[in-house]
Amino acid sequence: MQTVEAREELLSRARSISPDEFEVLCSLVLGRTLRTTELSVTPRSQDGGIDIEGRLSYDWFAADYGVQVKRYAEENTVGSDRVHRLAGALLSNNYHLGTFITTSSYTKPAVAASNQLPV
């Protein structure tokens, strides 16, 4: 399978599961790819804009982080308003850093905002 075909297949499968299942999937991927401790999916109704939280832990560095996860259709892009909301949630919950994961794409203003904020 070619890279583009594999990417499309993964996106199709990710979009076919529920938003809750997508959050769990993202937490599993983060747990396998980062040196994460205390990783958890936050309760949906009271997440304060943070869907996954964890702690990165290296010998020389440790940081609490928050993740916003959106299982969107391809045409439903992530705008700068969402990036700003995530930055506010990170600040108000005392996270050191964060990221936004989506099955869609980001608008140019969203990318510009993420380059200026701790997202």
N, C-alpha and C positions, 0 to 999 in steps of 0.2 A: 504494500500500500504506500502510495506517495505521501509526502508530508502534508500537502494541501488536502488530500482526501482524508487523511487521518484526522487532521484538525477539524474538518467539516463533520466527520462522523462523531468525534468527541463533543462538539458543540450541539449537534442534533440530540445526542443522548442526554447531555446536561440539560437541555431545554425541555426534555420529555419527563423529567422527574419533578417532584414538587419543590417549592422554594425551601421548605424545611430540609428535604433530602439533599438539596444542592448545598445548603449551609454545612451539613454534616460531611458531604463529599469534600468541600473546600477545607474543612478542618482536618480531615484525614490527609489530604495532600500537603497542607502546611506542616502537619506533624511529622510527615515522612521526609520533607525537604529542608526543614529548618531545625536548628537546635532549640526546640521549644519545650518548655516545661509549663505545667499548669494550664494547658490548652483546654478551652471549653467553648461550646456553643451556648450563647446566652439565651435565656428564656425569651421567646418571641414577643410577648406582649409588653415586656418591660426592659427591652434591650438598650434604650436610650440612644439608638443609632449605631450601636455596635453589635454585630451579629456573632463575632468570634473574638475571644480574647486569649491572650497567652503571654508568656514571658520568654524572650530570647535569652539564652544563657551560654556564654562563652567564657573562657578563662579570664579574658581581659575586658569583657563587656557584658552587661545585662540590661535589658530594657523591657518594660511592659508595652504591649502593643494591642491595638484594636483593629478589627477588619469589618468593613461593610461589604455585604454580599448581595448582588442583585442578579437574579436569573431572568434576564430580559430577552425579548425577541430581538432579532437582528436590527429591525428598524427603530427600536426604542433605545436611543443612545443615552449615555450618562452625560448630563450637563454640569456646568460649573456650580449650579446651586447644590447639587448632591455632594460635590467635592467640598464645598464650603460647610455644608452640614456635617460631613464626616470630620472635618478639621475642628469644628466646634465641639463635637462629641468627644473627640480625642482630648481636647484641652479641658473640658469640664469633668472628664473622668480620670484625669491625670495619667494618660498614656503618653509614653515617650515618642512613639511613632505609630504609623498605621498605613493601611493600604485598602484599596477598593478593588474587589474582584467582580467581574461581570461576564456574562455570556454574550454581551453586545460589544459596543465600542464607545469611545469617548469623543465628545466634541472638542474642537480646537480650544475653546475657552476653558473647558474642563482640564485639558492637558496643561494649559498655561497656569491655571490656578494650582494644580498639583505640584508644579515646579516652584511655586512661591510659598506653599504651605507644607506642614509636616505630614504630607500624604503621599 
